[in-house]
Amino acid sequence: MRDKIKLKILVNEAAYFLEWELPFFRDKFALVNEPAEDVVLLAFGPDVFKLSSALPALKRAAVLFPGFFFNPYHDVEARVTARKIADEFYDVIFTNPGPIEEAFKDYPNLCIHPFSIDVDKILKYRKVRTSIDSLLHVSAPSPQKDWERSAEIMELTGLKNEVFPLRSEPQGYSLKDRLRWRYNKYITRRLNPVKAFRTKIGYVDHGDVVKKYSEYDGFVHIAGEIPLKEHVDGKYTAALLEAGTTGSILFWHDTLALGNDFETIFSLPKDVNDAAREILSLRSSIDVERHSKATSQEIADRCHPRAIIETRYRSIEKLV
């Protein structure tokens, strides 16, 4: 039986997204504290992509996703720079279906897998929906989210709805929020980055978000393309996938016309009136209870970190 492959994970701002993957990394790899010539180096997040290229490594891999002002889909200069780094220094690039995949589509060793979410935690809040009487939209107030469109669609349905967090006034932060953020920034991320709570104070506590999903029957994320150099969203937002894992009925628009990978996610037009009408039509025509169960099961199966780490492991194993 061969020894476990030694792996160093380099992470900074994306530490939160690594948290639920880490136990499965430990199952498959021998994690080490420092990069070395006999160690596979994994850059986890676009913010450490360039930094990792200068460190010693047996082989180099990167997990890239939208965010952290990384948008090689709309920003041609950023795409050229990222591809040059990948071609010269990396052996495999991991990403999710969506805009980063498109930007790297001719990269010779590109590995595509679903977005990873904390399935085991979120399934604790699973609630089978039996009717669609309320709608929710969750996102950060960032321009690429186009959240006003989802808000208008929900209002047009006449159903109870909410945009979360509240957008009508600036986001307030409690003393607890500020203390957690400072602890995260100055202590946790230096001693053990993968234990960091959140990367920025602008995030709402994740536990509050997951509880909010369970309060509503349907989840709406319908965004038009907003071609900004600084920002791009994934094909599916983390909030949409998390809500679906709780059993929420998902209404989504294929913003970049890249296709729908999930059988249980409803693909709607971006026109607000057409989308609202389709939600109401589906509300009265589908077996909500069956679809709620199927949505939760499909996303939990495909987005579980165990399956995603297994995919990455097989790709890295071939390199060494």
C-alpha positions as a printed NumPy array, in Angstrom:
array([[  0.   ,   0.   ,   0.   ],
       [  1.503,   3.308,  -1.067],
       [  2.05 ,   6.131,   1.386],
       [ -0.361,   9.025,   1.305],
       [  0.573,  11.831,  -1.049],
       [  2.034,  14.76 ,   0.882],
       [  0.01 ,  17.916,   0.301],
       [  0.453,  21.512,   1.385],
       [ -2.693,  23.648,   1.055],
       [ -1.924,  27.339,   0.654],
       [ -4.975,  29.434,   1.528],
       [ -5.7  ,  32.973,   2.637],
       [ -8.965,  34.804,   1.961],
       [-10.763,  31.599,   0.921],
       [-10.084,  29.838,   4.244],
       [-13.775,  29.709,   5.121],
       [-14.577,  27.671,   1.995],
       [-11.868,  25.174,   2.876],
       [-13.246,  24.507,   6.357],
       [-15.763,  21.777,   5.441],
       [-13.416,  20.192,   2.909],
       [-10.5  ,  19.805,   5.301],
       [-11.593,  16.539,   7.   ],
       [-11.878,  14.884,   3.585],
       [ -8.479,  16.219,   2.512],
       [ -7.056,  14.606,   5.656],
       [ -8.639,  11.287,   4.72 ],
       [ -6.964,  11.213,   1.308],
       [ -3.689,  13.111,   1.777],
       [ -0.888,  13.56 ,   4.302],
       [ -1.21 ,  17.282,   5.01 ],
       [  2.022,  19.096,   5.801],
       [  2.772,  22.581,   7.099],
       [  5.359,  23.79 ,   4.597],
       [  5.878,  23.544,   0.832],
       [  8.823,  21.444,  -0.337],
       [ 10.261,  19.755,  -3.396],
       [  8.624,  16.444,  -2.449],
       [  5.218,  17.944,  -1.595],
       [  2.252,  18.651,  -3.87 ],
       [  1.247,  22.294,  -3.455],
       [ -2.435,  23.223,  -3.725],
       [ -3.333,  26.896,  -4.151],
       [ -6.823,  27.188,  -2.677],
       [ -8.395,  30.32 ,  -4.102],
       [ -7.47 ,  32.847,  -6.781],
       [ -5.82 ,  35.198,  -4.27 ],
       [ -2.922,  32.74 ,  -3.723],
       [ -2.688,  31.545,  -7.333],
       [  0.281,  33.753,  -8.243],
       [  1.989,  33.391,  -4.859],
       [  1.999,  29.594,  -5.068],
       [  3.76 ,  29.658,  -8.41 ],
       [  6.944,  30.896,  -6.713],
       [  7.049,  28.248,  -3.967],
       [  8.824,  24.873,  -4.151],
       [  6.637,  21.92 ,  -5.106],
       [  6.678,  18.4  ,  -6.476],
       [  3.58 ,  19.31 ,  -8.479],
       [  1.275,  22.331,  -8.354],
       [ -2.513,  22.39 ,  -8.393],
       [ -5.001,  25.215,  -7.94 ],
       [ -8.644,  25.488,  -6.961],
       [-10.037,  28.549,  -8.743],
       [-13.486,  30.077,  -8.388],
       [-15.08 ,  33.503,  -8.883],
       [-14.522,  36.133,  -6.241],
       [-11.679,  38.115,  -4.698],
       [-11.721,  40.443,  -7.737],
       [-10.778,  37.534,  -9.998],
       [-12.712,  37.663, -13.264],
       [-10.821,  36.142, -16.202],
       [-14.167,  35.662, -17.976],
       [-14.893,  39.349, -18.684],
       [-11.393,  40.764, -18.139],
       [ -9.242,  39.684, -21.076],
       [ -6.033,  40.981, -19.499],
       [ -6.698,  38.998, -16.322],
       [ -7.393,  35.905, -18.433],
       [ -4.113,  36.213, -20.324],
       [ -2.174,  36.681, -17.077],
       [ -3.882,  33.761, -15.338],
       [ -3.37 ,  31.452, -18.305],
       [  0.308,  32.371, -18.51 ],
       [  0.775,  31.477, -14.825],
       [ -1.17 ,  28.237, -15.257],
       [  0.734,  27.187, -18.372],
       [  4.14 ,  27.896, -16.851],
       [  3.756,  26.74 , -13.257],
       [  0.726,  24.487, -12.733],
       [  0.021,  20.837, -13.459],
       [ -3.751,  20.819, -12.902],
       [ -6.466,  23.436, -12.392],
       [ -9.676,  22.595, -10.525],
       [-12.788,  24.687, -10.99 ],
       [-16.568,  24.476, -11.152],
       [-18.836,  24.61 , -14.2  ],
       [-19.2  ,  28.265, -15.126],
       [-17.184,  31.335, -16.113],
       [-13.786,  30.18 , -14.81 ],
       [-14.214,  26.958, -16.766],
       [-14.904,  29.022, -19.882],
       [-11.847,  31.209, -19.31 ],
       [ -9.614,  28.103, -18.992],
       [-11.464,  25.834, -21.427],
       [ -8.42 ,  25.137, -23.614],
       [ -6.081,  24.549, -20.665],
       [ -4.789,  20.981, -21.158],
       [ -5.34 ,  19.681, -17.606],
       [ -8.551,  21.324, -16.441],
       [-10.641,  19.303, -13.97 ],
       [-14.293,  20.294, -13.534],
       [-16.372,  19.361, -10.508],
       [-19.46 ,  20.797,  -8.763],
       [-19.192,  23.556,  -6.191],
       [-18.539,  22.225,  -2.694],
       [-20.929,  23.136,   0.13 ],
       [-21.13 ,  22.081,   3.778],
       [-23.736,  19.409,   3.063],
       [-23.58 ,  17.628,   6.42 ],
       [-24.247,  20.864,   8.301],
       [-26.993,  22.097,   5.98 ],
       [-28.89 ,  18.792,   5.948],
       [-29.592,  19.343,   9.645],
       [-31.94 ,  22.127,   8.505],
       [-33.64 ,  20.086,   5.799],
       [-37.398,  20.62 ,   5.623],
       [-39.571,  19.   ,   2.993],
       [-41.724,  21.656,   1.339],
       [-45.31 ,  20.726,   0.485],
       [-46.388,  23.983,  -1.182],
       [-44.805,  27.139,  -2.589],
       [-46.275,  30.002,  -0.589],
       [-43.145,  32.072,   0.062],
       [-39.963,  33.057,  -1.777],
       [-36.467,  34.062,  -0.674],
       [-33.434,  35.644,  -2.312],
       [-30.071,  35.611,  -0.528],
       [-26.966,  37.363,  -1.811],
       [-24.387,  39.98 ,  -0.989],
       [-25.282,  43.471,  -2.271],
       [-22.724,  43.177,  -5.08 ],
       [-23.483,  44.448,  -8.596],
       [-23.128,  41.096, -10.374],
       [-25.851,  39.593,  -8.16 ],
       [-28.494,  41.738,  -9.931],
       [-30.572,  41.201,  -6.791],
       [-33.119,  43.881,  -7.71 ],
       [-34.331,  41.637, -10.543],
       [-35.003,  38.738,  -8.17 ],
       [-36.724,  41.117,  -5.743],
       [-39.028,  42.447,  -8.46 ],
       [-39.894,  38.954,  -9.681],
       [-40.782,  37.813,  -6.177],
       [-43.006,  40.862,  -5.674],
       [-44.774,  40.238,  -8.986],
       [-45.781,  36.748,  -7.858],
       [-47.77 ,  38.231,  -4.985],
       [-46.305,  35.632,  -2.624],
       [-44.676,  36.392,   0.708],
       [-41.029,  37.154,  -0.022],
       [-37.793,  38.483,   1.405],
       [-34.406,  39.675,   0.205],
       [-31.801,  38.732,   2.798],
       [-29.845,  40.489,   4.209],
       [-32.055,  43.594,   4.249],
       [-31.051,  46.124,   1.559],
       [-33.116,  49.16 ,   2.544],
       [-30.484,  50.407,   4.986],
       [-26.742,  49.881,   5.479],
       [-25.695,  46.603,   7.02 ],
       [-25.077,  47.018,  10.738],
       [-22.547,  45.051,  12.695],
       [-22.837,  44.108,  16.346],
       [-19.969,  44.177,  18.81 ],
       [-19.912,  40.369,  18.523],
       [-19.494,  40.654,  14.73 ],
       [-16.616,  43.109,  15.104],
       [-14.838,  41.051,  17.745],
       [-15.177,  37.867,  15.675],
       [-13.809,  39.659,  12.62 ],
       [-10.829,  41.083,  14.483],
       [-10.065,  37.728,  16.073],
       [-10.347,  36.129,  12.648],
       [ -8.082,  38.672,  10.984],
       [ -5.338,  39.081,  13.543],
       [ -5.155,  35.74 ,  15.351],
       [ -6.961,  32.829,  13.736],
       [ -5.768,  33.382,  10.175],
       [ -2.165,  33.602,  11.367],
       [ -2.17 ,  30.591,  13.673],
       [ -4.442,  28.302,  11.677],
       [ -6.042,  29.862,   8.581],
       [ -8.435,  26.996,   7.927],
       [-10.126,  27.669,  11.276],
       [-11.025,  31.252,  10.331],
       [-14.687,  32.15 ,  10.856],
       [-15.253,  34.358,   7.823],
       [-13.003,  36.206,   5.473],
       [-14.635,  39.637,   5.763],
       [-16.896,  41.453,   8.158],
       [-19.391,  41.957,   5.327],
       [-20.641,  38.377,   5.589],
       [-23.744,  37.548,   7.6  ],
       [-23.208,  34.725,  10.091],
       [-23.627,  31.496,   8.137],
       [-25.81 ,  29.877,  10.784],
       [-28.314,  32.724,  10.44 ],
       [-28.358,  32.318,   6.663],
       [-29.004,  28.564,   6.791],
       [-31.871,  29.054,   9.242],
       [-33.349,  31.653,   6.892],
       [-33.475,  29.147,   4.013],
       [-35.776,  26.908,   6.037],
       [-38.271,  29.723,   6.628],
       [-39.228,  29.89 ,   2.929],
       [-40.554,  27.462,   0.335],
       [-38.793,  28.702,  -2.791],
       [-35.486,  30.38 ,  -3.59 ],
       [-35.124,  32.873,  -6.451],
       [-31.828,  33.878,  -8.054],
       [-32.441,  35.304, -11.506],
       [-29.636,  37.595, -12.661],
       [-28.833,  39.198, -15.983],
       [-25.23 ,  39.414, -17.122],
       [-23.405,  42.501, -15.838],
       [-19.973,  42.471, -17.521],
       [-17.739,  44.083, -14.901],
       [-13.994,  43.489, -14.903],
       [-13.85 ,  43.096, -11.134],
       [-16.799,  40.784, -10.51 ],
       [-18.371,  37.638, -11.888],
       [-20.609,  35.052, -10.257],
       [-20.42 ,  31.31 , -10.554],
       [-23.025,  29.51 , -12.615],
       [-24.793,  28.682,  -9.344],
       [-24.353,  30.734,  -6.183],
       [-23.485,  28.983,  -2.935],
       [-26.695,  30.35 ,  -1.421],
       [-28.836,  28.774,  -4.14 ],
       [-27.202,  25.365,  -3.7  ],
       [-27.413,  25.551,   0.077],
       [-31.089,  26.508,  -0.045],
       [-31.768,  23.582,  -2.36 ],
       [-30.041,  21.223,   0.052],
       [-32.573,  22.234,   2.717],
       [-35.355,  21.26 ,   0.29 ],
       [-36.196,  24.682,  -1.114],
       [-37.632,  24.795,  -4.655],
       [-35.056,  26.586,  -6.817],
       [-35.816,  29.186,  -9.506],
       [-32.712,  30.243, -11.443],
       [-31.632,  31.941, -14.658],
       [-28.743,  30.742, -16.823],
       [-27.01 ,  34.13 , -16.747],
       [-24.114,  33.292, -19.075],
       [-26.017,  30.762, -21.23 ],
       [-23.753,  27.89 , -20.164],
       [-26.479,  25.287, -19.607],
       [-28.173,  23.817, -16.55 ],
       [-26.355,  20.91 , -14.868],
       [-29.096,  20.015, -12.361],
       [-32.349,  18.237, -13.138],
       [-34.15 ,  19.728, -10.146],
       [-33.242,  23.419, -10.618],
       [-35.876,  25.286, -12.625],
       [-34.371,  27.466, -15.377],
       [-36.421,  30.627, -15.902],
       [-36.217,  33.588, -18.313],
       [-34.677,  36.819, -17.029],
       [-37.678,  38.946, -18.028],
       [-39.332,  39.757, -14.719],
       [-42.923,  39.287, -15.879],
       [-42.228,  36.023, -17.68 ],
       [-40.271,  34.677, -14.718],
       [-43.003,  35.57 , -12.228],
       [-45.64 ,  33.891, -14.394],
       [-43.539,  30.747, -14.686],
       [-43.032,  30.542, -10.923],
       [-46.796,  30.723, -10.399],
       [-47.371,  28.136, -13.127],
       [-44.874,  25.721, -11.569],
       [-46.362,  26.386,  -8.143],
       [-49.671,  24.938,  -9.276],
       [-48.404,  22.176, -11.558],
       [-45.562,  20.312,  -9.825],
       [-45.615,  17.806,  -6.999],
       [-43.886,  20.134,  -4.538],
       [-43.196,  17.517,  -1.884],
       [-41.58 ,  15.119,  -4.348],
       [-39.573,  17.894,  -5.989],
       [-38.381,  19.239,  -2.632],
       [-37.023,  15.817,  -1.667],
       [-35.42 ,  15.319,  -5.079],
       [-33.761,  18.753,  -5.011],
       [-32.231,  18.153,  -1.604],
       [-30.974,  14.718,  -2.616],
       [-29.491,  15.765,  -5.965],
       [-27.542,  18.707,  -4.585],
       [-26.411,  16.859,  -1.453],
       [-25.076,  14.   ,  -3.584],
       [-23.293,  16.148,  -6.149],
       [-21.966,  18.961,  -3.946],
       [-20.782,  16.9  ,  -0.979],
       [-17.119,  17.66 ,  -0.259],
       [-16.314,  13.949,   0.017],
       [-17.086,  13.409,  -3.678],
       [-15.259,  16.555,  -4.73 ],
       [-12.085,  15.738,  -2.788],
       [-12.163,  12.255,  -4.328],
       [-12.237,  13.849,  -7.797],
       [ -9.297,  16.093,  -6.961],
       [ -7.388,  13.206,  -5.395],
       [ -7.698,  11.071,  -8.528],
       [ -6.369,  13.912, -10.679],
       [ -3.423,  14.608,  -8.382],
       [ -2.642,  10.897,  -8.018],
       [ -2.106,  10.672, -11.776],
       [  0.527,  13.404, -11.56 ],
       [  2.72 ,  11.686,  -8.985]])
